[in-house]
Amino acid sequence: QVQLLESGGGLVQAGGSVRLSCAASVRFFSSYTMGWFRQAPGKEREFVAGTRRSGGSTYYADSVKGRFTISRDNAKNTVYLQMNSLKPEDTAVYYCAAQGLGYSDYNLWGQGTQVTVSS
């Protein structure tokens, strides 16, 4: 059974840093495009960052550019989200997602991990 398991969330002060991890129990992890999304209370889920399967190129939402970094370790089947200079508006449940070959969008989702940034 394919699973995405996030970890690393918690409570952090504004200006602080947190690193999220997502361990994927999939075969051929390097063939998946991986991404992070977030959903704040009362808001729709939004894209945060992604890393493509081919070459590992990365892309970000404008709201996190320069502050967040997505990376992947294909040997460990893990994708990370390093979040720096956190702001209260970054408070949300963060979800890991995977897009398999042949899919036009993300088709696998984790359960989410809460990140709360206090002012």
Secondary structure, DSSP 8 states (H G I E B T S, - for coil): ---EEEE--EEEETT--EEEEEEE--SSGGGSEEEEEEE-TTS--EEEEEE-TTTT-EEE-TTTTTTEEEEEETTTTEEEEEE-S--GGG-EEEEEEEE-TT-SS--EE---EEEEEE-
